[in-house]
């Protein structure tokens, strides 16, 4: 039985359920962290897993359905700094 099979990722959840979801999402982010040479690496920011991004490109992700009320974006600079 999957520990996360009872989680509905498509709606806001209780604080306890959000912690479980965030733990799972962080594990998934760490598992697939593969970076192209010169690209900014994948980054887990405690809520989202930002994808590996080429220098100068803007990474935009939709707000996760399990946490309501925020909108964010990140830009990868040519020196691999993330803002």
C-alpha positions as CSV (number, residue, x, y, z in Angstrom):
1,X,0.0,0.0,0.0
2,X,1.4,3.4,-1.0
3,X,1.6,5.9,1.9
4,X,0.5,8.7,-0.5
5,X,-2.4,7.0,-2.3
6,X,-5.0,8.8,-0.2
7,X,-3.6,12.3,-1.0
8,X,-5.6,14.4,-3.5
9,X,-2.9,16.5,-5.2
10,X,-5.6,18.6,-7.0
11,X,-7.0,20.5,-4.0
12,X,-5.7,22.3,-0.9
13,X,-5.2,19.9,2.0
14,X,-4.8,20.1,5.7
15,X,-1.4,21.2,7.1
16,X,-0.6,17.6,8.0
17,X,-1.4,16.4,4.5
18,X,0.6,19.3,3.0
19,X,3.7,18.2,5.0
20,X,3.3,14.7,3.6
21,X,2.9,16.0,0.0
22,X,5.9,18.3,0.4
23,X,8.0,15.5,1.6
24,X,7.1,13.3,-1.3
25,X,7.6,16.2,-3.8
26,X,11.1,16.9,-2.3
27,X,12.1,13.2,-2.7
28,X,10.9,13.2,-6.3
29,X,12.8,16.4,-7.0
30,X,16.1,14.9,-5.6
31,X,15.7,11.7,-7.5
32,X,15.5,13.3,-10.9
33,X,18.1,16.0,-10.5
34,X,20.1,15.8,-13.7
35,X,21.8,19.0,-15.0
36,X,23.2,19.9,-18.4
37,X,26.7,21.4,-18.4
38,X,26.4,25.2,-17.8
39,X,22.7,25.1,-16.8
40,X,21.2,26.0,-13.5
41,X,20.4,22.8,-11.5
42,X,17.0,21.7,-10.4
43,X,16.2,23.4,-7.1
44,X,13.8,22.3,-4.3
45,X,12.6,25.6,-2.6
46,X,10.5,23.8,0.1
47,X,7.3,24.1,-2.1
48,X,8.2,23.5,-5.7
49,X,10.9,21.7,-7.7
50,X,12.3,24.1,-10.2
51,X,13.6,22.4,-13.4
52,X,17.1,22.6,-14.7
53,X,17.2,25.7,-16.8
54,X,19.6,27.1,-19.4
55,X,21.3,30.4,-18.6
56,X,19.3,33.5,-19.3
57,X,16.0,31.6,-19.5
58,X,13.0,32.2,-17.1
59,X,11.5,29.2,-15.4
60,X,7.8,29.5,-14.6
61,X,5.8,27.0,-12.8
62,X,2.1,27.0,-11.9
63,X,1.1,27.3,-8.3
64,X,0.7,23.8,-6.8
65,X,-2.9,22.9,-6.1
66,X,-2.1,21.7,-2.6
67,X,-1.0,25.1,-1.4
68,X,-3.2,28.1,-2.2
69,X,-2.4,31.8,-2.4
70,X,1.0,32.4,-4.1
71,X,2.5,33.1,-7.5
72,X,6.2,32.9,-8.2
73,X,8.8,32.8,-10.9
74,X,12.6,32.3,-11.0
75,X,15.2,33.4,-13.5
76,X,18.5,31.6,-14.2
77,X,21.3,34.2,-14.7
78,X,24.2,33.4,-17.1
79,X,26.5,32.8,-14.0
80,X,24.0,30.1,-12.8
81,X,22.6,32.4,-10.0
82,X,18.9,31.9,-9.4
83,X,16.7,34.8,-8.6
